[in-house]
Amino acid sequence: MDVSILHKDGYRVPIVLRTMPIRNSRGAVVGAAESFEKNRSASQGNRRRSAFADSGCLDAVTGVAAKSFMETQLREHLITFAEHHIPFGILLIQIDHMNEYRATRGPGVAPTILRIVAQSVGNCVRPTDLVGCWGENQFVAILMECKESEVVLVGERVRKMIGRSEIEWWGEKFSVTSPVGGAGCRPGDSVELLIARAEASVKESIGKGGNCVTVLS
């Protein structure tokens, strides 16, 4: 069974949980033993991030890809879509109430929140997907071979993973929520058009009170 556990640094880590029955001499179940291991997809994703770090493509604060690298990747994926019709989608992930966190806990809390959210998001997408920085307090995820109708499902998984993460700041523990907007690539798209649809979806999520996923058609 695929579940996630809370890392000591606050972000969520996907694991594979296995349960084995314990039987007595008569064959009756008298207990159970559980074991878990890190999800292989998460391990592959960590190796990929290490490769990006070696090439200088990672953001120093969050540990995910820098915006410039994400812009290049989006352009390349749009070219591949135009030539080979391989679909992909994106998620634009924002953090609710960041200005309030800065005002009540100090500006230094922002990098901690961003780092934990980034790690949680990176751990719950596939190794073939890519997560990176975008705007202030924003991340973008490129979802390979993902149709527009499937983007919302991934967005819900990401939103829940963020909400289950835990930020520790000067002895206090709290969690954050995220309005998420998604978009699927379409014929004739540019990076600007694709991002604009995702931004419109984020605004729709914020208008609904935040902590939800919207993919506008």
C-alpha positions in Angstrom: 0.0 0.0 0.0 1.3 3.4 -1.0 1.2 6.0 1.9 3.3 8.8 3.1 5.1 9.6 6.3 6.3 12.9 7.9 10.1 13.4 7.5 11.9 14.9 10.5 12.3 18.1 8.5 8.6 18.5 8.0 7.9 17.4 4.4 6.0 14.3 3.4 7.8 11.2 2.0 5.9 8.5 0.0 6.5 5.0 1.2 5.4 1.5 0.4 3.8 -0.2 3.4 3.6 -4.0 3.7 1.6 -5.9 6.3 2.2 -9.6 7.1 0.0 -11.7 9.3 1.5 -13.4 12.4 -0.1 -16.9 13.0 0.1 -19.3 15.9 0.8 -23.0 15.7 -2.8 -23.6 14.7 -2.7 -21.2 11.8 -4.9 -18.5 13.4 -3.9 -14.9 12.9 -2.8 -13.5 16.3 -1.1 -10.3 15.1 0.5 -8.5 12.3 4.0 -7.2 11.3 4.4 -4.1 9.2 7.4 -3.0 7.2 7.9 0.0 5.0 10.5 1.3 2.5 10.9 4.5 0.6 8.8 4.6 -2.6 11.1 3.9 -5.5 9.7 6.8 -7.6 10.7 9.2 -4.8 14.2 7.8 -4.7 14.5 8.2 -8.5 13.3 11.8 -8.2 16.0 12.5 -5.6 18.7 11.2 -7.9 17.3 13.4 -10.7 17.5 16.5 -8.4 21.1 15.6 -7.5 21.9 15.6 -11.2 20.3 19.0 -11.6 22.3 20.3 -8.6 25.6 19.2 -10.3 24.7 21.2 -13.4 23.7 24.3 -11.4 20.0 24.2 -12.4 18.6 24.2 -8.8 17.2 27.1 -6.8 19.5 27.5 -3.7 16.6 28.1 -1.3 14.1 25.4 -2.2 16.2 22.7 -3.7 14.0 22.4 -6.8 14.7 23.6 -10.4 15.2 27.3 -10.9 12.7 29.4 -12.9 15.0 29.8 -15.9 15.4 26.1 -16.2 11.6 25.6 -16.0 11.1 28.1 -18.8 13.5 26.2 -21.0 11.8 22.9 -20.2 8.4 24.3 -21.0 9.5 25.5 -24.4 11.1 22.2 -25.2 8.0 20.2 -24.1 5.8 22.5 -26.3 8.1 21.8 -29.3 7.8 18.0 -28.6 4.0 18.3 -28.3 3.8 20.1 -31.7 6.0 17.6 -33.4 5.0 14.3 -31.8 1.7 15.1 -30.1 2.9 13.9 -26.6 0.6 15.6 -24.2 1.6 17.2 -20.9 0.0 19.4 -18.3 1.2 21.9 -15.7 0.3 22.8 -12.1 0.8 26.2 -10.7 1.1 25.9 -7.0 0.8 28.9 -4.6 0.9 29.1 -0.9 -2.0 30.5 1.0 -1.5 33.5 3.4 2.2 33.8 3.0 2.1 37.6 3.8 0.4 36.7 7.1 3.1 34.2 7.9 5.7 36.8 7.3 3.9 39.4 9.4 3.2 37.2 12.4 6.3 35.0 12.4 8.9 37.2 10.7 10.3 37.2 7.1 12.7 34.4 7.9 9.9 31.9 8.0 9.3 32.2 4.2 12.3 30.2 3.1 11.5 27.4 5.5 7.9 27.2 4.2 9.0 27.2 0.6 11.6 24.5 1.1 9.3 22.1 2.8 6.5 22.7 0.3 8.9 22.2 -2.6 10.2 18.9 -1.1 6.7 17.6 -0.5 5.5 18.4 -4.0 8.7 16.9 -5.5 8.1 13.7 -3.6 4.6 13.1 -4.7 5.0 13.5 -8.5 6.5 10.9 -10.8 10.3 10.8 -11.6 9.4 11.8 -15.2 7.7 15.0 -13.9 9.5 18.1 -13.0 9.0 20.7 -10.2 10.5 24.1 -10.1 10.2 27.7 -8.9 8.0 30.2 -10.7 6.7 33.4 -9.2 7.0 34.7 -5.7 5.7 32.0 -3.4 4.9 29.8 -6.4 6.0 26.5 -7.9 5.2 25.0 -11.3 5.1 21.3 -12.0 5.4 19.8 -15.5 3.4 16.6 -15.8 4.6 14.4 -18.6 2.1 12.4 -20.7 -0.8 13.9 -18.7 -4.0 15.0 -20.4 -5.9 18.1 -19.2 -8.6 15.8 -17.7 -5.9 14.1 -15.5 -4.2 17.3 -14.3 -6.8 17.9 -11.6 -6.2 14.4 -10.1 -2.5 15.1 -9.7 -3.3 18.5 -8.4 -5.5 17.1 -5.6 -2.7 14.7 -4.6 -0.2 17.6 -4.5 -2.6 19.8 -2.5 -3.2 17.1 0.1 0.5 16.3 0.4 1.2 20.0 1.1 -1.5 20.2 3.8 -0.1 17.1 5.6 3.4 18.6 5.8 4.6 20.3 8.9 6.6 23.4 9.4 8.5 23.9 12.6 9.4 27.4 13.5 10.9 28.5 16.9 9.2 25.6 18.7 5.9 26.1 16.9 4.5 23.5 14.5 2.0 24.5 11.8 0.9 23.5 8.3 0.1 25.5 5.2 -2.5 25.2 2.4 -2.3 25.8 -1.3 -4.5 27.1 -4.1 -3.6 25.1 -7.1 -4.3 25.9 -10.8 -3.8 23.5 -13.7 -3.7 23.6 -17.5 -3.1 21.1 -20.3 -1.1 21.9 -23.4 -3.1 22.7 -26.5 -2.2 23.1 -30.2 -0.7 26.5 -30.9 0.3 27.1 -27.2 3.2 29.2 -26.1 4.7 29.2 -22.6 2.9 32.5 -22.0 -0.5 31.1 -23.0 -0.1 27.9 -21.0 1.0 29.8 -17.9 -1.8 32.4 -18.3 -4.4 29.6 -18.2 -2.8 28.1 -15.1 -2.7 31.6 -13.4 -6.4 32.1 -14.2 -7.1 28.7 -12.6 -5.1 29.7 -9.5 -7.1 32.9 -9.2 -10.3 30.9 -9.4 -9.0 28.7 -6.6 -8.1 31.7 -4.5 -11.6 33.1 -5.1 -13.1 29.9 -3.8 -11.2 30.4 -0.5 -7.9 28.7 -1.3 -6.8 25.2 -0.6 -8.5 23.7 -3.7 -7.6 22.8 -7.2 -9.0 24.4 -10.4 -8.4 23.5 -14.0 -10.4 25.9 -16.2 -11.4 24.6 -19.6 
